Amino acid sequence: MDHFDARARFIVVFIGIFIITLMIKAFLALDFDPVIHKLKISGNRFLNPQYIERKVLPIGGVHFSELGAPSDSFVESYKIRYIGNGTAELILKERKPDFVVATQNGYFLTSKDGIFLLKLSKNEIYHATGYKIFFDVDPTSLDKNGIINPKILSNINTIFSYPKWFRKLVLEVDLRKKTLYFIKGITVKVNDLNLGESYEHAIVKLIENSRIGSRYFVVGQNFVRLPNR
Protein backbone atom coordinates (compact mmCIF):
# COMPACT_ATOMS: atom_id res chain seq x y z
CA MET A 1 0.00 0.00 0.00
CA ASP A 2 2.81 2.37 0.88
CA HIS A 3 4.43 1.56 -2.47
CA PHE A 4 1.17 2.40 -4.27
CA ASP A 5 0.82 5.70 -2.33
CA ALA A 6 4.39 6.69 -3.23
CA ARG A 7 3.75 6.09 -6.93
CA ALA A 8 0.48 8.01 -6.74
CA ARG A 9 2.18 10.95 -5.02
CA PHE A 10 4.93 10.90 -7.68
CA ILE A 11 2.36 10.98 -10.48
CA VAL A 12 0.46 13.82 -8.82
CA VAL A 13 3.64 15.82 -8.30
CA PHE A 14 4.73 15.18 -11.90
CA ILE A 15 1.35 16.31 -13.26
CA GLY A 16 1.47 19.34 -10.98
CA ILE A 17 4.94 20.33 -12.23
CA PHE A 18 3.80 19.86 -15.83
CA ILE A 19 0.73 22.06 -15.33
CA ILE A 20 2.77 24.74 -13.53
CA THR A 21 5.34 24.71 -16.37
CA LEU A 22 2.58 25.24 -18.94
CA MET A 23 1.12 28.05 -16.86
CA ILE A 24 4.54 29.75 -16.55
CA LYS A 25 5.07 29.51 -20.30
CA ALA A 26 1.64 30.96 -20.95
CA PHE A 27 2.30 33.74 -18.44
CA LEU A 28 5.66 34.60 -20.00
CA ALA A 29 4.14 34.63 -23.46
CA LEU A 30 1.35 36.86 -22.24
CA ASP A 31 3.64 39.30 -20.40
CA PHE A 32 6.73 39.39 -22.60
CA ASP A 33 5.39 38.93 -26.12
CA PRO A 34 2.20 40.97 -26.08
CA VAL A 35 0.41 42.07 -29.23
CA ILE A 36 1.32 45.66 -30.09
CA HIS A 37 -1.49 47.86 -31.39
CA LYS A 38 0.09 51.26 -30.81
CA LEU A 39 3.59 52.55 -31.49
CA LYS A 40 5.30 55.52 -29.90
CA ILE A 41 8.20 56.81 -32.00
CA SER A 42 11.08 58.92 -30.70
CA GLY A 43 14.49 60.03 -31.95
CA ASN A 44 13.22 60.68 -35.47
CA ARG A 45 14.13 63.99 -37.04
CA PHE A 46 13.86 63.22 -40.75
CA LEU A 47 11.50 60.26 -41.07
CA ASN A 48 7.78 60.90 -40.78
CA PRO A 49 6.14 59.04 -37.82
CA GLN A 50 3.19 57.93 -39.97
CA TYR A 51 5.59 56.52 -42.57
CA ILE A 52 7.43 54.55 -39.88
CA GLU A 53 4.23 53.23 -38.32
CA ARG A 54 2.86 52.06 -41.69
CA LYS A 55 6.12 50.22 -42.33
CA VAL A 56 6.36 48.32 -39.04
CA LEU A 57 2.86 48.04 -37.54
CA PRO A 58 0.36 46.05 -39.62
CA ILE A 59 -3.39 46.43 -39.23
CA GLY A 60 -4.50 44.24 -36.33
CA GLY A 61 -1.19 44.59 -34.52
CA VAL A 62 1.91 42.45 -34.26
CA HIS A 63 3.68 40.54 -31.47
CA PHE A 64 6.34 42.55 -29.66
CA SER A 65 9.03 40.04 -30.67
CA GLU A 66 8.27 40.72 -34.34
CA LEU A 67 8.63 44.49 -34.15
CA GLY A 68 11.56 46.12 -35.90
CA ALA A 69 12.60 49.36 -37.55
CA PRO A 70 11.63 50.24 -41.13
CA SER A 71 14.08 49.21 -43.81
CA ASP A 72 15.28 52.71 -44.58
CA SER A 73 18.74 54.19 -45.14
CA PHE A 74 18.02 56.93 -42.62
CA VAL A 75 17.87 54.36 -39.80
CA GLU A 76 21.34 53.80 -38.35
CA SER A 77 20.24 51.87 -35.25
CA TYR A 78 17.21 51.44 -33.04
CA LYS A 79 15.88 50.16 -29.70
CA ILE A 80 12.43 48.88 -28.80
CA ARG A 81 10.83 48.75 -25.36
CA TYR A 82 7.40 47.70 -24.18
CA ILE A 83 5.49 50.47 -22.39
CA GLY A 84 2.31 48.58 -21.54
CA ASN A 85 -1.32 48.37 -22.65
CA GLY A 86 -0.37 47.09 -26.09
CA THR A 87 2.02 50.01 -26.71
CA ALA A 88 5.71 49.87 -27.61
CA GLU A 89 8.27 52.64 -28.07
CA LEU A 90 10.58 52.59 -31.08
CA ILE A 91 13.67 54.71 -30.36
CA LEU A 92 15.55 55.59 -33.54
CA LYS A 93 19.04 56.85 -34.21
CA GLU A 94 18.99 58.42 -37.66
CA ARG A 95 21.76 59.22 -40.09
CA LYS A 96 22.05 62.91 -40.90
CA PRO A 97 22.22 64.21 -44.49
CA ASP A 98 25.59 65.92 -44.97
CA PHE A 99 26.15 66.42 -48.71
CA VAL A 100 24.96 65.58 -52.23
CA VAL A 101 26.76 63.13 -54.51
CA ALA A 102 26.25 63.40 -58.28
CA THR A 103 26.58 59.99 -59.95
CA GLN A 104 25.77 58.43 -63.32
CA ASN A 105 22.52 57.20 -61.75
CA GLY A 106 21.44 60.57 -60.40
CA TYR A 107 21.87 62.80 -57.38
CA PHE A 108 21.81 61.43 -53.84
CA LEU A 109 21.50 63.11 -50.47
CA THR A 110 24.26 61.33 -48.54
CA SER A 111 25.31 60.84 -44.93
CA LYS A 112 28.79 61.41 -43.51
CA ASP A 113 29.53 57.68 -43.66
CA GLY A 114 28.74 57.61 -47.39
CA ILE A 115 25.25 56.06 -47.27
CA PHE A 116 22.78 57.26 -49.92
CA LEU A 117 19.73 58.49 -48.01
CA LEU A 118 17.49 59.92 -50.71
CA LYS A 119 17.58 60.21 -54.49
CA LEU A 120 17.04 63.75 -55.77
CA SER A 121 15.98 65.03 -59.15
CA LYS A 122 18.21 67.58 -60.87
CA ASN A 123 15.74 70.32 -59.96
CA GLU A 124 15.61 69.25 -56.32
CA ILE A 125 19.34 69.69 -55.76
CA TYR A 126 18.89 73.43 -56.11
CA HIS A 127 16.43 73.30 -53.20
CA ALA A 128 18.98 71.40 -51.10
CA THR A 129 20.60 74.66 -50.07
CA GLY A 130 23.51 74.39 -47.68
CA TYR A 131 24.57 70.94 -48.92
CA LYS A 132 27.81 70.75 -50.87
CA ILE A 133 27.71 68.82 -54.14
CA PHE A 134 30.46 66.31 -54.96
CA PHE A 135 30.56 65.13 -58.55
CA ASP A 136 32.64 63.19 -61.07
CA VAL A 137 32.95 60.32 -58.58
CA ASP A 138 34.42 57.18 -60.14
CA PRO A 139 31.49 54.71 -60.53
CA THR A 140 33.70 51.88 -59.23
CA SER A 141 33.82 53.78 -55.92
CA LEU A 142 30.05 53.40 -55.50
CA ASP A 143 27.41 50.75 -55.12
CA LYS A 144 23.61 51.08 -54.98
CA ASN A 145 23.75 51.97 -51.27
CA GLY A 146 26.51 54.57 -51.24
CA ILE A 147 30.24 55.25 -51.38
CA ILE A 148 32.35 52.14 -50.85
CA ASN A 149 35.79 53.62 -51.53
CA PRO A 150 37.32 54.89 -48.25
CA LYS A 151 39.67 57.21 -50.17
CA ILE A 152 36.69 59.10 -51.62
CA LEU A 153 35.20 59.46 -48.14
CA SER A 154 38.57 60.66 -46.87
CA ASN A 155 38.69 63.37 -49.58
CA ILE A 156 35.15 64.46 -48.71
CA ASN A 157 36.04 64.62 -45.02
CA THR A 158 39.04 66.78 -45.96
CA ILE A 159 36.65 69.34 -47.44
CA PHE A 160 34.56 69.28 -44.26
CA SER A 161 37.72 69.81 -42.19
CA TYR A 162 38.21 73.27 -43.71
CA PRO A 163 37.57 76.16 -41.30
CA LYS A 164 33.90 77.10 -41.25
CA TRP A 165 34.53 80.59 -42.63
CA PHE A 166 36.25 79.07 -45.69
CA ARG A 167 34.10 75.95 -46.03
CA LYS A 168 30.91 77.97 -46.49
CA LEU A 169 32.41 79.53 -49.65
CA VAL A 170 32.78 76.11 -51.32
CA LEU A 171 29.64 75.16 -53.26
CA GLU A 172 30.70 72.16 -55.34
CA VAL A 173 33.73 69.87 -55.61
CA ASP A 174 34.99 67.81 -58.54
CA LEU A 175 36.81 65.08 -56.63
CA ARG A 176 38.56 63.50 -59.62
CA LYS A 177 39.92 66.78 -60.99
CA LYS A 178 40.48 68.26 -57.51
CA THR A 179 38.59 71.38 -58.51
CA LEU A 180 36.72 73.60 -56.04
CA TYR A 181 33.75 75.68 -57.15
CA PHE A 182 33.16 78.82 -55.11
CA ILE A 183 30.63 81.62 -54.93
CA LYS A 184 30.62 84.02 -57.90
CA GLY A 185 31.20 80.98 -60.15
CA ILE A 186 34.95 81.03 -59.44
CA THR A 187 36.78 77.71 -59.82
CA VAL A 188 40.19 76.72 -58.48
CA LYS A 189 41.98 73.51 -59.47
CA VAL A 190 44.43 72.42 -56.75
CA ASN A 191 47.18 69.83 -56.47
CA ASP A 192 46.00 68.63 -53.08
CA LEU A 193 42.65 69.07 -51.33
CA ASN A 194 44.56 69.61 -48.06
CA LEU A 195 45.00 73.32 -48.66
CA GLY A 196 46.45 74.84 -45.53
CA GLU A 197 45.74 78.25 -44.08
CA SER A 198 47.89 80.26 -46.52
CA TYR A 199 46.07 78.81 -49.56
CA GLU A 200 42.68 79.38 -47.92
CA HIS A 201 43.39 83.06 -47.34
CA ALA A 202 44.86 83.43 -50.85
CA ILE A 203 41.74 81.90 -52.40
CA VAL A 204 39.51 84.27 -50.44
CA LYS A 205 41.50 87.17 -51.90
CA LEU A 206 41.03 85.71 -55.39
CA ILE A 207 37.29 85.50 -54.86
CA GLU A 208 37.12 89.07 -53.59
CA ASN A 209 39.17 90.53 -56.46
CA SER A 210 38.16 88.35 -59.44
CA ARG A 211 35.44 88.73 -62.00
CA ILE A 212 32.49 86.34 -61.88
CA GLY A 213 33.33 83.00 -63.49
CA SER A 214 37.12 83.35 -63.18
CA ARG A 215 39.13 80.10 -63.29
CA TYR A 216 42.47 79.29 -61.69
CA PHE A 217 44.81 76.39 -61.23
CA VAL A 218 47.75 76.03 -58.86
CA VAL A 219 51.32 75.70 -60.07
CA GLY A 220 53.77 75.50 -57.19
CA GLN A 221 52.79 78.32 -54.88
CA ASN A 222 51.10 80.41 -57.61
CA PHE A 223 47.53 80.67 -58.87
CA VAL A 224 47.46 80.80 -62.66
CA ARG A 225 44.42 82.41 -64.18
CA LEU A 226 42.75 80.68 -67.13
CA PRO A 227 40.64 82.38 -69.81
CA ASN A 228 36.93 82.52 -69.01
CA ARG A 229 34.87 79.91 -70.88
TIKEVO-616810 format. One line per field, with one value per residue (C-alpha): residue in three letters; chain; x, y, z. Coordinates in nm, 4 decimals. Layout:
BEGIN
residuo: ALA	...
cadena: A	...
east: X	...
north: Y	...
up: Z	...
! end
This chain:
BEGIN
residuo: MET	ASP	HIS	PHE	ASP	ALA	ARG	ALA	ARG	PHE	ILE	VAL	VAL	PHE	ILE	GLY	ILE	PHE	ILE	ILE	THR	LEU	MET	ILE	LYS	ALA	PHE	LEU	ALA	LEU	ASP	PHE	ASP	PRO	VAL	ILE	HIS	LYS	LEU	LYS	ILE	SER	GLY	ASN	ARG	PHE	LEU	ASN	PRO	GLN	TYR	ILE	GLU	ARG	LYS	VAL	LEU	PRO	ILE	GLY	GLY	VAL	HIS	PHE	SER	GLU	LEU	GLY	ALA	PRO	SER	ASP	SER	PHE	VAL	GLU	SER	TYR	LYS	ILE	ARG	TYR	ILE	GLY	ASN	GLY	THR	ALA	GLU	LEU	ILE	LEU	LYS	GLU	ARG	LYS	PRO	ASP	PHE	VAL	VAL	ALA	THR	GLN	ASN	GLY	TYR	PHE	LEU	THR	SER	LYS	ASP	GLY	ILE	PHE	LEU	LEU	LYS	LEU	SER	LYS	ASN	GLU	ILE	TYR	HIS	ALA	THR	GLY	TYR	LYS	ILE	PHE	PHE	ASP	VAL	ASP	PRO	THR	SER	LEU	ASP	LYS	ASN	GLY	ILE	ILE	ASN	PRO	LYS	ILE	LEU	SER	ASN	ILE	ASN	THR	ILE	PHE	SER	TYR	PRO	LYS	TRP	PHE	ARG	LYS	LEU	VAL	LEU	GLU	VAL	ASP	LEU	ARG	LYS	LYS	THR	LEU	TYR	PHE	ILE	LYS	GLY	ILE	THR	VAL	LYS	VAL	ASN	ASP	LEU	ASN	LEU	GLY	GLU	SER	TYR	GLU	HIS	ALA	ILE	VAL	LYS	LEU	ILE	GLU	ASN	SER	ARG	ILE	GLY	SER	ARG	TYR	PHE	VAL	VAL	GLY	GLN	ASN	PHE	VAL	ARG	LEU	PRO	ASN	ARG
cadena: A	A	A	A	A	A	A	A	A	A	A	A	A	A	A	A	A	A	A	A	A	A	A	A	A	A	A	A	A	A	A	A	A	A	A	A	A	A	A	A	A	A	A	A	A	A	A	A	A	A	A	A	A	A	A	A	A	A	A	A	A	A	A	A	A	A	A	A	A	A	A	A	A	A	A	A	A	A	A	A	A	A	A	A	A	A	A	A	A	A	A	A	A	A	A	A	A	A	A	A	A	A	A	A	A	A	A	A	A	A	A	A	A	A	A	A	A	A	A	A	A	A	A	A	A	A	A	A	A	A	A	A	A	A	A	A	A	A	A	A	A	A	A	A	A	A	A	A	A	A	A	A	A	A	A	A	A	A	A	A	A	A	A	A	A	A	A	A	A	A	A	A	A	A	A	A	A	A	A	A	A	A	A	A	A	A	A	A	A	A	A	A	A	A	A	A	A	A	A	A	A	A	A	A	A	A	A	A	A	A	A	A	A	A	A	A	A	A	A	A	A	A	A	A	A	A	A	A	A
east: 0.0000	0.2814	0.4432	0.1174	0.0817	0.4388	0.3748	0.0477	0.2184	0.4929	0.2358	0.0456	0.3644	0.4732	0.1350	0.1473	0.4936	0.3805	0.0732	0.2770	0.5337	0.2575	0.1116	0.4536	0.5074	0.1637	0.2296	0.5658	0.4142	0.1345	0.3639	0.6731	0.5389	0.2197	0.0411	0.1320	-0.1494	0.0092	0.3587	0.5298	0.8196	1.1078	1.4487	1.3216	1.4131	1.3864	1.1495	0.7776	0.6140	0.3186	0.5585	0.7427	0.4233	0.2860	0.6125	0.6363	0.2862	0.0357	-0.3393	-0.4498	-0.1190	0.1906	0.3681	0.6335	0.9030	0.8267	0.8629	1.1561	1.2600	1.1629	1.4083	1.5278	1.8735	1.8019	1.7866	2.1341	2.0239	1.7206	1.5878	1.2427	1.0826	0.7401	0.5486	0.2314	-0.1321	-0.0372	0.2020	0.5709	0.8266	1.0575	1.3674	1.5548	1.9040	1.8989	2.1761	2.2049	2.2220	2.5592	2.6150	2.4956	2.6762	2.6254	2.6577	2.5769	2.2524	2.1441	2.1868	2.1812	2.1502	2.4264	2.5311	2.8787	2.9532	2.8740	2.5252	2.2781	1.9729	1.7494	1.7576	1.7036	1.5981	1.8209	1.5741	1.5608	1.9335	1.8891	1.6433	1.8978	2.0599	2.3507	2.4571	2.7808	2.7714	3.0465	3.0560	3.2637	3.2949	3.4424	3.1490	3.3700	3.3822	3.0049	2.7410	2.3614	2.3747	2.6507	3.0238	3.2353	3.5792	3.7319	3.9667	3.6687	3.5202	3.8574	3.8688	3.5154	3.6036	3.9037	3.6646	3.4562	3.7716	3.8208	3.7575	3.3901	3.4526	3.6252	3.4100	3.0910	3.2407	3.2780	2.9642	3.0705	3.3729	3.4986	3.6811	3.8562	3.9919	4.0477	3.8590	3.6724	3.3749	3.3160	3.0625	3.0623	3.1199	3.4945	3.6780	4.0187	4.1977	4.4428	4.7181	4.6000	4.2648	4.4560	4.5004	4.6449	4.5736	4.7887	4.6072	4.2682	4.3391	4.4856	4.1735	3.9509	4.1498	4.1034	3.7289	3.7123	3.9175	3.8160	3.5444	3.2492	3.3329	3.7117	3.9128	4.2475	4.4809	4.7745	5.1324	5.3771	5.2793	5.1101	4.7530	4.7463	4.4417	4.2750	4.0641	3.6930	3.4868
north: 0.0000	0.2367	0.1563	0.2402	0.5698	0.6685	0.6086	0.8013	1.0947	1.0896	1.0978	1.3820	1.5819	1.5177	1.6306	1.9336	2.0334	1.9858	2.2057	2.4735	2.4712	2.5240	2.8051	2.9751	2.9505	3.0961	3.3744	3.4597	3.4630	3.6864	3.9296	3.9389	3.8926	4.0966	4.2067	4.5658	4.7860	5.1259	5.2552	5.5523	5.6812	5.8923	6.0028	6.0683	6.3989	6.3215	6.0257	6.0904	5.9044	5.7933	5.6517	5.4553	5.3227	5.2064	5.0220	4.8323	4.8043	4.6046	4.6431	4.4238	4.4593	4.2452	4.0544	4.2555	4.0042	4.0716	4.4491	4.6119	4.9360	5.0242	4.9209	5.2707	5.4187	5.6933	5.4356	5.3804	5.1869	5.1438	5.0156	4.8885	4.8753	4.7701	5.0469	4.8584	4.8368	4.7086	5.0009	4.9866	5.2637	5.2592	5.4707	5.5594	5.6850	5.8416	5.9219	6.2911	6.4209	6.5917	6.6417	6.5582	6.3130	6.3398	5.9989	5.8427	5.7205	6.0566	6.2804	6.1433	6.3107	6.1329	6.0838	6.1408	5.7680	5.7615	5.6063	5.7257	5.8492	5.9922	6.0207	6.3747	6.5030	6.7577	7.0321	6.9250	6.9687	7.3434	7.3297	7.1397	7.4659	7.4388	7.0941	7.0754	6.8819	6.6310	6.5130	6.3193	6.0322	5.7181	5.4706	5.1883	5.3776	5.3403	5.0746	5.1079	5.1973	5.4572	5.5245	5.2136	5.3619	5.4894	5.7212	5.9096	5.9463	6.0661	6.3366	6.4459	6.4622	6.6778	6.9344	6.9285	6.9807	7.3269	7.6158	7.7104	8.0588	7.9067	7.5951	7.7967	7.9534	7.6114	7.5159	7.2161	6.9870	6.7812	6.5076	6.3503	6.6782	6.8259	7.1376	7.3598	7.5677	7.8820	8.1620	8.4022	8.0981	8.1033	7.7708	7.6716	7.3508	7.2418	6.9831	6.8628	6.9074	6.9614	7.3322	7.4835	7.8248	8.0259	7.8808	7.9375	8.3058	8.3432	8.1896	8.4267	8.7169	8.5708	8.5501	8.9071	9.0528	8.8350	8.8727	8.6337	8.3000	8.3349	8.0096	7.9289	7.6389	7.6026	7.5698	7.5503	7.8317	8.0407	8.0668	8.0804	8.2413	8.0676	8.2377	8.2524	7.9910
up: 0.0000	0.0875	-0.2466	-0.4273	-0.2334	-0.3234	-0.6929	-0.6739	-0.5022	-0.7678	-1.0479	-0.8816	-0.8297	-1.1903	-1.3262	-1.0983	-1.2233	-1.5828	-1.5326	-1.3526	-1.6367	-1.8940	-1.6855	-1.6550	-2.0300	-2.0947	-1.8438	-1.9995	-2.3463	-2.2238	-2.0398	-2.2600	-2.6118	-2.6083	-2.9231	-3.0085	-3.1388	-3.0812	-3.1494	-2.9899	-3.2004	-3.0695	-3.1945	-3.5466	-3.7044	-4.0749	-4.1069	-4.0780	-3.7822	-3.9973	-4.2573	-3.9880	-3.8322	-4.1691	-4.2328	-3.9036	-3.7543	-3.9625	-3.9228	-3.6331	-3.4524	-3.4259	-3.1470	-2.9655	-3.0669	-3.4339	-3.4145	-3.5900	-3.7546	-4.1129	-4.3808	-4.4578	-4.5143	-4.2622	-3.9799	-3.8353	-3.5255	-3.3039	-2.9703	-2.8796	-2.5356	-2.4179	-2.2386	-2.1543	-2.2647	-2.6086	-2.6705	-2.7614	-2.8066	-3.1077	-3.0360	-3.3538	-3.4206	-3.7661	-4.0090	-4.0899	-4.4489	-4.4975	-4.8705	-5.2225	-5.4514	-5.8276	-5.9954	-6.3319	-6.1752	-6.0397	-5.7381	-5.3838	-5.0468	-4.8541	-4.4927	-4.3509	-4.3661	-4.7391	-4.7267	-4.9916	-4.8008	-5.0707	-5.4491	-5.5770	-5.9146	-6.0867	-5.9964	-5.6324	-5.5763	-5.6111	-5.3203	-5.1096	-5.0071	-4.7685	-4.8920	-5.0873	-5.4138	-5.4956	-5.8550	-6.1070	-5.8581	-6.0140	-6.0535	-5.9233	-5.5919	-5.5500	-5.5116	-5.4984	-5.1269	-5.1244	-5.1384	-5.0851	-5.1532	-4.8248	-5.0169	-5.1618	-4.8145	-4.6873	-4.9583	-4.8713	-4.5021	-4.5961	-4.7441	-4.4258	-4.2187	-4.3714	-4.1301	-4.1247	-4.2632	-4.5686	-4.6034	-4.6491	-4.9655	-5.1318	-5.3259	-5.5338	-5.5610	-5.8540	-5.6631	-5.9621	-6.0986	-5.7511	-5.8509	-5.6042	-5.7146	-5.5107	-5.4934	-5.7897	-6.0150	-5.9435	-5.9821	-5.8482	-5.9470	-5.6750	-5.6468	-5.3078	-5.1330	-4.8060	-4.8657	-4.5534	-4.4075	-4.6522	-4.9556	-4.7924	-4.7344	-5.0847	-5.2402	-5.0437	-5.1903	-5.5389	-5.4856	-5.3590	-5.6459	-5.9439	-6.2000	-6.1884	-6.3486	-6.3182	-6.3290	-6.1688	-6.1225	-5.8862	-6.0065	-5.7190	-5.4884	-5.7607	-5.8866	-6.2656	-6.4183	-6.7131	-6.9809	-6.9012	-7.0878
! end
